[in-house]
Amino acid sequence: MSIQTRISMNANALRAWSSAIGEPHWLLERRIQALKLAGALELPKVEKTKLEKWDIYETGDYKAENPWSSLEDAPEVVRGLVTSPVKGGLIVQHNSDVVYTELSESLAAKGVILTDLHTAAKEHEELVQRYLYQAVKPEEHRLSAAHSALWSGGVFLYVPDGVEVEVPIQAISLNDTSGVRFAPHVLIVAGSNSKIIYVDHCLSSGDDVKALHNGVVEVFAGAGSKVQVASVHQLAAATTDFTERRAVVLADGAVEWIIGEMNKGYTASDTKTLLQGNGSVSDTKVIAIGTGIQKSSYTTQARHFGRSSVSQMITRAVMLDEATAIINGITKIEKGATRCDGQQTERVLMLSPKARGDANPILLIDEDDVTAGHAASVGQVNAEQIYYLMSRGISRREAEYLVIFGFLAPVISEIPLEGVRGRLQDLVESKLGRS
């Protein structure tokens, strides 16, 4: 059965829905074209992963949600993530719709824009047309096409040239209903010499929520800009998560990715930076914990085009029970990208005889005048460390936790955002059954 018979909209229904929410004609035409591609393209090729056997075919039905008049209308799971009062900005998506947006007056006065992507396509048409689908293109594969046709809600964040936003802009995407469309599209545009911190949380309200999260994050970092993107996913065991994150960085710009993969269900994520400009920088940190029978694929990529560009990628994953993970690190240095430096490290720790991990560092170098390196390891928990801790009166469970946290700590400790660092520590404890 093709994906075209499994998605919840045909071309006529898509036109009717797009017209009902008032989208501009150019966006509808892009959606229609993407819908056609979704019926013809193959699934994405994910290293050593049989994606065709995953539950990735049902995109779900669009479900309109009522806007929240204030955060008092939000469920506790959302309120617990929000720092009150909101100092920078906050946008919340509930299932298929954005239901709450708040931006400080001082940032709005500087020209910062924070809104849902539907509104942005109408009110900031030129900006959205210029950047939408330019980092993650619909024609890449079946799931990118399906996303481009059917995304809803979403985030548009724009920071003008020279504006530095020192407080985080926060986004929350909550799925609490099975079978609904849950495909937010995040579009971040940072002007030249600007600065922005964006933090998002993607979560389910309970373990029995069944959905496909087909999400995309596109980041465009202008010359000399500094962009931090922190993303923490904690979706239900019944939910499949397919997420593509992509950044395009111009001269002397820098993007830092901080990714916490704390899902309970099947997960495939790909975080990629295109270092287009000379002197551009990418720093990617990923931590992940797998439990139960979870299958995961975590890919980080850096592609160097600009001279003297620098990339660093670190992934640390812990697998428990019968969980499996494929960790892929890909550094590609193009011809002409002289004096580049690309480094990557992938490490997997397995705490059960039935857990599995696979680390695949890949260097693709088409230029001589560069430096590049990689390190990878996959192994069981050190029995001597456990024995030593237990000899000091610590229980086996507590000893295993200390070893795990010590394994993840070098990455968590480097996270510059205190709120994200604390949230990840709490989630690590939760996935290990300590809370």
Secondary structure, DSSP 8 states (H G I E B T S, - for coil): --GGGTSS--HHHHHHHHHHTT--HHHHHHHHHHHHHHTTS-----TT--GGGSS-S---B-------SSGGGS-HHHHTT--SS-SSEEEEEETTEEEEEEE-HHHHHTT-EEE-HHHHHHHSHHHHHHHTTSSS-GGG-HHHHHHHHH--S-EEEEE-TT-B--S-EEEEEEE-STTB-B--EEEEEE-TT-EEEEEEEEEESSTT---EEEEEEEEEE-TT-EEEEEEEEE--TT-EEEEEEEEEE-TT-EEEEEEEE--SS-EEEEEEEEE-STT-EEEEEEEEEE-TT-EEEEEEEEEE-STT-EEEEEEEEEE-TT-EEEEEEEEEE-TT-TT-EEEEEEEEEE-STT-EEEEEEEEEE--SS-EEEEEEEEEE--HHHHHHHHHTT--HHHHHHHHHHHHHHHHHTT---HHHHHHHHHHHHHHTT--
